[in-house]
Amino acid sequence: MARDTKRRTRSGGRAGAAARRGGEVIEQMPWNPPLLVDRPVEPLTEEGVAAIHDGAMRILEEIGIEFLHPEAVALLKEAGCIVNGTNVRMDRAFVMEMVGKAPSSFTLTPRNPDRQITIGGNHINFGNVSSPPSYWDMSIGTKVSGTREMCQNLLKLTQYFNCIHFAGGYPVEPVDVHASVRHLDVLYDKLTITDKVMHAYSLGKERVEDVVEMVRIAGGHTHEEFDASPKMYTNINSTSPLKHDYPMMDGWMRLARRGQGLVVTPFTLAGAMAPVTMSGAVAQSLAEGLCAIALAQYINPGVACAIGTFTSNVDMKSGAPAFGTPEYMRATQMTGQMARYYGLPLRSSGVCAANVPDGQAMWETSNSLWAAVQSGTNMVYHAAGWLEGGLIASPEKFIMDCEVLQQIQRYLDPKLWATDVDDIALDAIKSVGNDGHFFGIQHTQDRYTTAFYQPFLSDWKNYEGWEVAGGIWTPERAHGIFKDIIENFEEPPMDDAIREELAAFVAKRKEEGGAPTDF
């Protein structure tokens, strides 16, 4: 298939024609982060909510969480928690008091303030795939290690697509860049190739503080302006079961003090790192997340926090993670219900276990994306480009996912169920009567260009038309669009002085050795 793709998609089809005309590669929906308009799916009864909450609180009170950061332990001891070495047990009254200080909604403002997003309420925002070590596209045809060029290309897709609202972690790890300076090169690329909300990995003092300074420079902020409101965020994962490690806690506390966005997402796979029952896995996940939020609020009351869910199940035959499963969907809905109980914004993910952008990849990802909508998720990680349980990033999958994201955005558009006089269209129905059609009437002519969702990737021709046009399968069409976007990409504007200051900062930190590594 990869060999045929080179022949069929080289500057071909609708995307190639648009590129050659000098216009947009595709016709896409405008930047417009959608609002959740439907009532969320809430599987739990009132008694169920109380039972899961009590389970999470009893984990914190009776079992405790291992905090492998001495300062975190000292702060929690100061706050009155019970400390035994690195094990910290928290009274539920303390946890609920601290969690109650967290805002139910907050904004993240990137270097381009027009790309500001709101995390919380009925807002839902989609982000790119983050952190895979490997890469796959149709021109290569196999799984390979990520490079800086691959990372840059995925960042170009992140910027290009209006349905992607924030830039998460590295869309693929550029393993050709040494780990000590990787964060400097990738953040420079992210800040120049995109103008969307930035993320910092909480992996030690140097990486976090370097990213903070680069985001501050890119936004043209003083230190006081930067600290005044969230301009970026981090996401940490607990080490399930019931543990927070040193580097993530270190970054978490540093960014709490700087007033930036904080997201905690326990990685609780039922049957492996959490109980095999979904209620038990959700209760454990909540305990691991709430304790980190309590610490952040003790450090800086009112700092922006969100709780994440990554509760899924493993394949009990192999132990491999499974995603987009019925269990994953219900766990996401349950966690969304609990997040509203605690008054916290929610993060979930668009994930799958498939190895290539095939049917399995799309049904599993669609399941997880619709679970995000149903659960009231505010921040959807990995919404485009994820394969192999997070080990592979793929540009074809990225583009296929963006088709789904646009359809979700259209589905959430209130215009679809408007009931004004023109929408009920009695005059139009009278004019057609019992034996006409609606194609040619004025009511249709006035609305046909915007009446329905128009796909940029789906092919709606019948089989014969599709075959005559080359019989191009969906991943092949996505590959052609990917190539055309990269060929025609233009970086968003950045002041020359800011770009020079960023480059000088990167050069200086490289001279100083960047961040320490274990190798």
C-alpha positions as CSV (number, residue, x, y, z in Angstrom):
1,M,0.0,0.0,0.0
2,A,2.8,2.5,0.8
3,R,4.3,2.0,-2.7
4,D,0.9,2.7,-4.3
5,T,0.4,5.7,-2.1
6,K,3.4,7.5,-3.5
7,R,2.0,7.2,-7.0
8,R,-1.6,8.0,-6.2
9,T,-1.3,10.9,-3.7
10,R,1.7,12.9,-5.0
11,S,0.1,16.4,-5.4
12,G,-3.1,14.5,-6.4
13,G,-6.7,14.8,-5.6
14,R,-8.7,17.6,-4.0
15,A,-5.9,18.5,-1.5
16,G,-3.2,18.7,-4.1
17,A,-5.4,20.8,-6.4
18,A,-6.0,23.3,-3.6
19,A,-2.3,23.5,-2.8
20,R,-1.4,24.2,-6.4
21,R,-4.0,27.0,-6.5
22,G,-2.1,28.6,-3.6
23,G,-5.1,28.4,-1.3
24,E,-5.8,26.3,1.8
25,V,-4.9,22.6,1.5
26,I,-8.4,21.7,2.8
27,E,-11.5,23.6,3.6
28,Q,-11.8,23.3,7.4
29,M,-14.0,24.6,10.1
30,P,-12.9,27.9,11.7
31,W,-11.2,28.1,15.1
32,N,-14.1,27.8,17.5
33,P,-13.5,25.7,20.6
34,P,-16.9,24.0,21.0
35,L,-19.2,24.0,24.0
36,L,-20.8,21.0,25.5
37,V,-24.5,21.5,25.0
38,D,-25.9,18.1,26.0
39,R,-26.5,16.8,29.5
40,P,-23.6,14.6,30.5
41,V,-24.0,10.8,30.8
42,E,-24.0,10.0,34.5
43,P,-24.0,6.3,35.2
44,L,-23.8,6.6,39.0
45,T,-26.7,7.0,41.3
46,E,-26.5,9.4,44.2
47,E,-25.6,6.4,46.4
48,G,-22.9,5.4,43.8
49,V,-21.3,8.8,43.9
50,A,-21.2,8.7,47.7
51,A,-19.7,5.1,47.6
52,I,-16.9,6.1,45.2
53,H,-16.2,9.3,47.1
54,D,-16.0,7.3,50.4
55,G,-13.7,4.8,48.8
56,A,-11.3,7.5,47.6
57,M,-11.3,9.2,51.0
58,R,-10.7,5.9,52.8
59,I,-7.7,5.2,50.5
60,L,-6.3,8.5,51.5
61,E,-7.1,8.1,55.2
62,E,-6.4,4.4,55.8
63,I,-3.8,3.4,53.2
64,G,-2.1,6.6,52.2
65,I,-0.1,7.8,49.2
66,E,3.7,7.5,48.8
67,F,5.2,10.9,48.0
68,L,8.8,10.5,46.9
69,H,9.6,14.2,47.2
70,P,10.9,15.3,50.6
71,E,9.5,18.8,50.3
72,A,6.1,17.5,49.4
73,V,6.1,15.3,52.5
74,A,7.3,18.1,54.7
75,L,4.6,20.5,53.4
76,L,1.9,17.9,54.0
77,K,3.2,17.1,57.5
78,E,3.1,20.9,58.2
79,A,-0.6,20.8,57.0
80,G,-1.4,18.2,59.6
81,C,-1.3,15.0,57.5
82,I,0.0,11.8,59.1
83,V,3.4,11.0,57.8
84,N,5.3,7.8,58.1
85,G,8.5,8.0,56.0
86,T,7.3,8.7,52.5
87,N,3.7,7.5,53.2
88,V,1.2,10.3,53.7
89,R,-2.3,9.8,55.0
90,M,-4.8,12.7,54.7
91,D,-8.0,13.3,56.6
92,R,-11.0,13.8,54.2
93,A,-11.9,17.1,55.8
94,F,-8.4,18.4,54.8
95,V,-8.7,17.0,51.3
96,M,-12.1,18.5,50.7
97,E,-11.1,21.9,52.2
98,M,-8.1,22.1,49.9
99,V,-9.9,20.8,46.8
100,G,-12.7,23.4,47.5
101,K,-10.1,26.1,47.0
102,A,-9.5,25.1,43.3
103,P,-11.4,27.0,40.7
104,S,-14.1,25.2,38.7
105,S,-12.9,26.9,35.6
106,F,-9.7,28.7,34.4
107,T,-8.2,30.1,31.2
108,L,-4.9,29.4,29.5
109,T,-3.5,32.2,27.4
110,P,-0.7,31.4,24.9
111,R,1.5,33.9,23.1
112,N,-1.4,34.6,20.7
113,P,-4.2,35.7,23.0
114,D,-6.8,34.9,20.2
115,R,-5.9,31.2,21.0
116,Q,-6.9,31.5,24.6
117,I,-8.9,28.5,25.9
118,T,-11.1,27.9,28.9
119,I,-10.7,24.7,30.9
120,G,-13.9,24.0,32.9
121,G,-17.6,24.7,32.7
122,N,-19.1,23.5,29.4
123,H,-15.9,24.0,27.4
124,I,-14.2,21.1,25.5
125,N,-10.8,21.5,24.0
126,F,-8.8,19.0,21.9
127,G,-5.0,18.6,22.0
128,N,-2.5,16.7,19.8
129,V,-0.9,13.4,20.5
130,S,1.8,13.6,23.1
131,S,4.9,11.7,24.0
132,P,5.1,8.6,21.7
133,P,8.8,7.5,21.2
134,S,8.0,6.1,17.8
135,Y,6.5,7.3,14.5
136,W,4.7,5.7,11.5
137,D,3.7,7.1,8.2
138,M,2.8,5.5,4.8
139,S,5.9,6.7,3.0
140,I,8.1,4.9,5.6
141,G,5.7,1.9,6.0
142,T,7.1,0.7,9.4
143,K,7.5,1.8,13.0
144,V,10.7,4.0,13.5
145,S,12.1,6.1,16.2
146,G,11.0,9.8,16.3
147,T,13.2,12.6,15.0
148,R,13.1,16.3,15.3
149,E,11.9,16.7,11.7
150,M,9.0,14.3,12.4
151,C,8.2,16.2,15.6
152,Q,8.2,19.5,13.6
153,N,5.9,18.1,11.0
154,L,3.4,17.0,13.7
155,L,3.6,20.4,15.2
156,K,2.7,21.9,11.8
157,L,-0.4,19.7,11.8
158,T,-1.1,20.9,15.4
159,Q,-1.0,24.5,14.2
160,Y,-2.7,23.9,10.9
161,F,-5.9,22.3,12.2
162,N,-8.4,24.6,13.9
163,C,-10.0,21.7,15.7
164,I,-6.7,21.3,17.7
165,H,-6.8,23.8,20.5
166,F,-3.7,23.2,22.5
167,A,-0.2,21.8,22.0
168,G,0.4,19.0,24.5
169,G,3.7,17.3,25.1
170,Y,6.1,16.4,22.2
171,P,3.9,14.9,19.5
172,V,6.7,12.4,19.0
173,E,10.0,12.2,21.0
174,P,12.9,13.4,18.8
175,V,15.4,10.8,20.0
176,D,18.0,12.2,17.6
177,V,18.3,15.2,20.0
178,H,20.1,14.5,23.2
179,A,17.9,14.3,26.2
180,S,19.8,17.1,28.0
181,V,18.8,19.7,25.5
182,R,15.7,18.1,23.8
183,H,13.3,20.2,25.8
184,L,15.1,23.4,24.5
185,D,14.9,22.5,20.9
186,V,11.4,21.1,21.0
187,L,10.0,24.1,22.9
188,Y,11.7,26.5,20.5
189,D,10.0,24.6,17.7
190,K,6.7,24.6,19.5
191,L,6.8,28.3,20.2
192,T,7.7,29.3,16.7
193,I,5.7,26.7,14.7
194,T,2.6,27.1,16.8
195,D,0.9,29.9,18.7
196,K,-1.4,27.6,20.8
197,V,-1.3,26.8,24.5
198,M,2.0,25.3,25.6
199,H,2.8,22.4,28.0
200,A,5.8,21.6,30.2
201,Y,6.9,18.1,31.2
202,S,7.4,18.0,35.0
203,L,10.7,16.3,34.8
204,G,13.0,18.1,37.2
205,K,13.8,21.7,38.0
206,E,15.8,22.6,34.8
207,R,13.3,21.4,32.3
208,V,10.4,23.1,34.0
209,E,12.1,26.4,34.6
210,D,13.5,26.5,31.1
211,V,10.1,26.0,29.6
212,V,8.6,28.6,31.9
213,E,11.2,31.1,30.8
214,M,10.7,30.3,27.1
215,V,6.9,30.7,27.3
216,R,7.4,34.0,29.2
217,I,9.7,35.3,26.6
218,A,7.5,34.2,23.7
219,G,4.5,35.9,25.2
220,G,6.5,39.2,25.9
221,H,5.6,39.0,29.6
222,T,7.4,40.4,32.6
223,H,7.8,37.8,35.4
224,E,4.9,39.5,37.3
225,E,2.6,39.4,34.3
226,F,3.5,35.7,33.7
227,D,2.7,34.7,37.3
228,A,-0.6,36.7,37.3
229,S,-2.6,34.1,35.3
230,P,-2.0,30.7,33.6
231,K,0.0,31.0,30.4
232,M,0.9,27.3,30.2
233,Y,0.2,24.0,32.0
234,T,1.7,20.7,33.0
235,N,0.3,17.3,33.3
236,I,1.6,14.8,35.7
237,N,0.8,11.1,36.1
238,S,0.9,9.3,39.4
239,T,2.8,6.0,39.6
240,S,-0.1,3.7,40.2
241,P,-0.8,2.2,42.5
242,L,-0.7,5.0,45.1
243,K,2.6,6.8,44.4
244,H,3.8,10.2,43.2
245,D,7.4,10.3,42.1
246,Y,10.1,12.9,42.7
247,P,10.5,14.7,39.3
248,M,6.8,15.1,38.6
249,M,6.1,16.4,42.1
250,D,9.0,18.8,41.8
251,G,7.6,20.3,38.6
252,W,4.0,20.3,40.1
253,M,5.1,22.3,43.1
254,R,7.2,24.8,41.0
255,L,4.3,25.5,38.6
256,A,1.9,25.7,41.5
257,R,4.0,28.5,43.0
258,R,4.1,30.3,39.6
259,G,0.3,30.1,39.3
260,Q,0.3,28.0,36.1
261,G,-2.2,25.3,35.0
262,L,-1.9,21.9,36.7
263,V,-3.4,18.7,35.5
264,V,-3.0,15.4,37.4
265,T,-3.9,12.2,35.5
266,P,-3.5,8.9,37.3
267,F,-2.7,6.0,34.9
268,T,-4.9,3.3,36.4
269,L,-5.3,0.2,34.3
270,A,-7.9,-2.0,35.8
271,G,-6.6,-5.5,36.5
272,A,-2.9,-4.3,36.6
273,M,-2.3,-1.1,38.5
274,A,-5.8,-0.8,39.9
275,P,-8.6,-3.1,40.9
276,V,-10.2,-5.2,38.2
277,T,-13.6,-3.5,39.0
278,M,-14.2,-0.1,37.4
279,S,-15.6,1.5,40.6
280,G,-12.5,0.4,42.5
281,A,-10.2,1.7,39.7
282,V,-12.0,5.0,39.6
283,A,-11.9,5.4,43.4
284,Q,-8.2,4.7,43.4
285,S,-7.6,7.1,40.5
286,L,-9.5,9.9,42.3
287,A,-7.5,9.3,45.5
288,E,-4.2,9.6,43.5
289,G,-5.4,12.8,41.8
290,L,-7.1,14.6,44.7
291,C,-4.1,14.3,47.0
292,A,-1.9,16.1,44.4
293,I,-4.6,18.9,44.0
294,A,-4.7,19.2,47.8
295,L,-1.0,19.8,47.9
296,A,-1.1,22.4,45.1
297,Q,-3.9,24.3,46.9
298,Y,-2.0,24.2,50.2
299,I,1.0,25.7,48.4
300,N,-1.0,28.3,46.4
301,P,-4.7,28.5,47.3
302,G,-6.8,29.1,44.2
303,V,-4.2,27.8,41.7
304,A,-5.7,26.3,38.5
305,C,-6.1,22.6,38.7
306,A,-7.8,19.9,36.7
307,I,-8.3,16.2,37.4
308,G,-7.6,13.7,34.7
309,T,-8.8,10.2,34.0
310,F,-6.8,7.5,32.2
311,T,-8.7,4.6,33.7
312,S,-9.0,1.7,31.3
313,N,-8.5,-2.0,31.4
314,V,-5.8,-4.5,30.3
315,D,-6.2,-7.5,28.1
316,M,-6.3,-10.2,30.7
317,K,-4.9,-12.7,28.2
318,S,-1.7,-10.7,27.5
319,G,-1.6,-7.9,30.1
320,A,-1.4,-5.3,27.3
321,P,-3.4,-2.0,27.8
322,A,-6.7,-1.7,26.0
323,F,-8.3,1.6,25.0
324,G,-11.6,2.8,23.7
325,T,-13.3,-0.2,25.4
326,P,-16.7,-0.2,27.0
327,E,-14.9,-0.2,30.3
328,Y,-12.9,2.8,29.3
329,M,-16.0,4.7,28.2
330,R,-17.9,4.0,31.5
331,A,-14.8,4.9,33.6
332,T,-14.5,8.2,31.8
333,Q,-18.2,9.0,32.3
334,M,-18.0,8.0,36.0
335,T,-14.9,10.2,36.6
336,G,-16.6,13.1,34.8
337,Q,-19.6,12.7,37.3
338,M,-17.1,12.7,40.2
339,A,-15.2,15.7,38.8
340,R,-18.5,17.7,38.9
341,Y,-19.1,16.4,42.5
342,Y,-15.7,17.9,43.4
343,G,-16.1,21.1,41.3
344,L,-13.0,20.3,39.2
345,P,-12.4,20.6,35.5
346,L,-11.8,17.2,33.8
347,R,-9.2,15.9,31.4
348,S,-9.5,12.7,29.4
349,S,-8.0,11.3,26.2
350,G,-8.6,10.2,22.6
351,V,-6.8,6.8,22.6
352,C,-6.6,3.4,20.9
353,A,-4.5,0.2,21.0
354,A,-4.3,-0.2,17.2
355,N,-0.9,-0.3,15.6
356,V,-1.8,1.4,12.2
357,P,-4.5,3.8,11.1
358,D,-7.1,1.2,10.3
359,G,-10.7,0.5,11.3
360,Q,-9.7,-0.6,14.8
361,A,-7.8,2.6,15.3
362,M,-10.9,4.7,14.4
363,W,-13.6,2.8,16.3
364,E,-11.5,2.7,19.5
365,T,-10.5,6.4,19.1
366,S,-14.1,7.4,18.3
367,N,-15.3,5.5,21.4
368,S,-12.9,7.4,23.6
369,L,-13.6,10.8,22.0
370,W,-17.4,10.3,22.4
371,A,-16.8,9.2,26.0
372,A,-15.0,12.6,26.4
373,V,-18.1,14.4,25.1
374,Q,-20.5,12.3,27.2
375,S,-18.4,12.8,30.4
376,G,-18.2,16.5,30.2
377,T,-14.5,16.5,29.6
378,N,-12.9,20.0,29.3
379,M,-9.5,19.0,28.0
380,V,-9.0,16.0,25.6
381,Y,-5.4,14.9,25.4
382,H,-4.1,12.8,22.5
383,A,-7.2,13.7,20.4
384,A,-5.3,13.4,17.1
385,G,-2.5,11.1,16.0
386,W,-2.2,8.4,18.7
387,L,-1.5,4.7,17.9
388,E,-0.3,1.5,19.7
389,G,-1.4,2.6,23.1
390,G,0.6,5.8,22.9
391,L,3.9,4.3,21.6
392,I,3.4,5.5,18.0
393,A,2.5,8.9,16.5
394,S,1.1,9.0,12.9
395,P,0.3,11.9,10.7
396,E,-2.3,9.9,8.8
397,K,-4.0,9.0,12.0
398,F,-3.7,12.7,13.1
399,I,-5.6,13.8,10.0
400,M,-8.2,11.0,10.2
401,D,-8.8,12.0,13.8
402,C,-9.3,15.6,12.9
403,E,-12.1,14.6,10.6
404,V,-13.8,13.0,13.6
405,L,-13.1,16.1,15.8
406,Q,-14.7,18.4,13.2
407,Q,-17.7,16.2,13.1
408,I,-18.0,16.4,16.9
409,Q,-17.6,20.1,16.7
410,R,-20.4,20.2,14.1
411,Y,-22.6,17.9,16.3
412,L,-22.3,20.4,19.1
413,D,-23.3,23.4,17.0
414,P,-26.7,24.6,18.3
415,K,-27.7,25.7,14.7
416,L,-28.4,22.0,14.0
417,W,-31.5,22.0,16.2
418,A,-32.6,25.6,15.8
419,T,-36.4,26.0,15.7
420,D,-37.0,29.5,14.3
421,V,-39.7,29.9,11.6
422,D,-37.1,29.5,8.8
423,D,-35.9,26.3,10.4
424,I,-39.4,24.8,10.7
425,A,-39.7,25.8,7.0
426,L,-43.5,25.5,6.6
427,D,-43.4,27.8,3.6
428,A,-40.8,25.7,1.9
429,I,-42.8,22.5,2.6
430,K,-46.0,24.1,1.2
431,S,-44.1,25.2,-2.0
432,V,-43.0,21.7,-2.7
433,G,-46.3,20.0,-1.7
434,N,-46.8,16.3,-2.2
435,D,-45.0,15.6,-5.4
436,G,-42.0,17.9,-5.8
437,H,-38.5,18.1,-4.3
438,F,-36.5,20.5,-2.3
439,F,-33.3,20.7,-4.4
440,G,-34.1,23.7,-6.5
441,I,-36.3,25.8,-4.2
442,Q,-35.0,29.1,-2.8
443,H,-35.0,27.9,0.8
444,T,-32.5,25.3,-0.2
445,Q,-30.5,27.5,-2.5
446,D,-30.0,30.1,0.3
447,R,-28.6,27.5,2.7
448,Y,-27.1,24.6,0.8
449,T,-23.5,25.6,1.2
450,T,-23.6,25.6,5.0
451,A,-26.6,23.3,5.7
452,F,-24.6,20.1,6.3
453,Y,-21.2,19.1,7.5
454,Q,-18.7,18.9,4.6
455,P,-15.9,16.4,5.2
456,F,-12.3,17.1,4.0
457,L,-11.2,13.5,4.2
458,S,-14.3,11.2,3.8
459,D,-15.1,10.1,0.3
460,W,-18.8,10.0,-0.4
461,K,-18.7,8.8,-4.0
462,N,-20.3,5.4,-4.8
463,Y,-18.0,2.4,-5.4
464,E,-17.7,2.9,-9.2
465,G,-16.9,6.6,-8.8
466,W,-14.3,5.9,-6.1
467,E,-12.7,3.2,-8.2
468,V,-12.5,5.4,-11.3
469,A,-10.9,8.1,-9.1
470,G,-8.1,5.7,-8.2
471,G,-9.6,3.6,-5.4
472,I,-7.7,5.5,-2.8
473,W,-8.3,4.3,0.8
474,T,-8.7,6.7,3.7
475,P,-5.2,6.5,5.1
476,E,-3.8,7.1,1.6
477,R,-5.9,10.2,1.2
478,A,-4.8,11.4,4.6
479,H,-1.2,10.9,3.6
480,G,-1.6,13.1,0.6
481,I,-3.2,15.8,2.7
482,F,-0.3,15.5,5.2
483,K,2.3,16.0,2.5
484,D,0.4,19.0,1.0
485,I,0.0,20.7,4.4
486,I,3.7,20.3,5.2
487,E,4.7,21.6,1.7
488,N,2.5,24.7,2.1
489,F,2.9,25.4,5.8
490,E,3.5,29.0,7.0
491,E,4.6,29.6,10.6
492,P,2.4,32.0,12.6
493,P,3.9,35.5,13.0
494,M,6.4,36.2,15.8
495,D,8.2,39.4,16.5
496,D,11.8,39.2,15.3
497,A,13.2,40.5,18.7
498,I,11.3,37.8,20.6
499,R,12.5,35.1,18.2
500,E,16.1,36.3,18.7
501,E,15.7,36.4,22.5
502,L,14.3,32.8,22.4
503,A,17.2,31.6,20.3
504,A,19.7,33.3,22.5
505,F,18.1,31.7,25.6
506,V,18.3,28.2,24.0
507,A,21.9,28.8,23.0
508,K,22.9,29.9,26.5
509,R,21.2,27.0,28.2
510,K,22.9,24.6,25.8
511,E,26.3,26.0,26.7
512,E,25.4,25.5,30.3
513,G,24.6,21.8,29.6
514,G,20.8,21.9,29.6
515,A,19.2,19.5,32.0
516,P,21.0,16.6,33.8
517,T,20.3,13.1,32.5
518,D,21.0,9.6,33.6
519,F,23.2,8.8,30.5
